Amino acid sequence: MDIFRIVAIALITAFCVLVLRDVKSELAAVVALAGGIVVVLSVVDYFADIFSVVSAIAKRAGLAASVVTLLFKVIAVGYITEFSASVIEDVGLSSLADKVTLAGKLIIVGVSLPVVVQLFEFIAGMLT
């Protein structure tokens, strides 16, 4: 099972970071980042599976491809923001991590605006 490999990588990374934090703190941050990237790359195949299943469901439900694309953009921005903010916070820059989180939220709102506008137009059309 992949989860055991991922947990092993995470535990080894955490141990290395703890050891290196006292000796060479800048190297500890690099090791933490590398371990995080390896974990994320370990689950890339699952993203492809999820994308194909959600696309098939959306097609059967009659949803526009643009809605599915938007959904995946929002999810991607959320995950990238969370990962980046966590790494930045691990380095000790929580203020910068908060700003990255805010930027991610604003980007999600900006990307979602076309769907919100379509929803309001649909509702307005039903009311008239």
C-alpha positions, 0 to 999 in steps of 0.5 A: 500500500502506498500509504506505508511508503508515504508515511515512511518517507514523511517519518524519515524526513521528519527525523532528518529535519529534527537532527539537522535543525540544530546542526544546520537549520537552512539545510533542514528547511531544504530537506523538509521541502524535498520530503514534501515534494517526494510525498506529493509526487508519490500521489500524482497518479491518484490525481489522474484517476480522480480527474477521469472519474470526476470528468466522467460523472460530470459528463453523465450529469450534463455539466459543462467542461468549464465547470469541471475545469474550474473545480480542479483549478480551485482544488489545485490552488487550495492544495498548492497554497496549503503546501507552500504556506506549510513549508514557509511556516516550517521555515519560521516565516508565519507572517509570509505564510499567512499572506500566501494563504490570503493570496490563495483564497483571493485567487480561488474567489477570482477564478470562481467569479465566472461561475458565480455570475452564471449562477446569478444570471440563471437565478435572475432568468428564473425569476423573470 
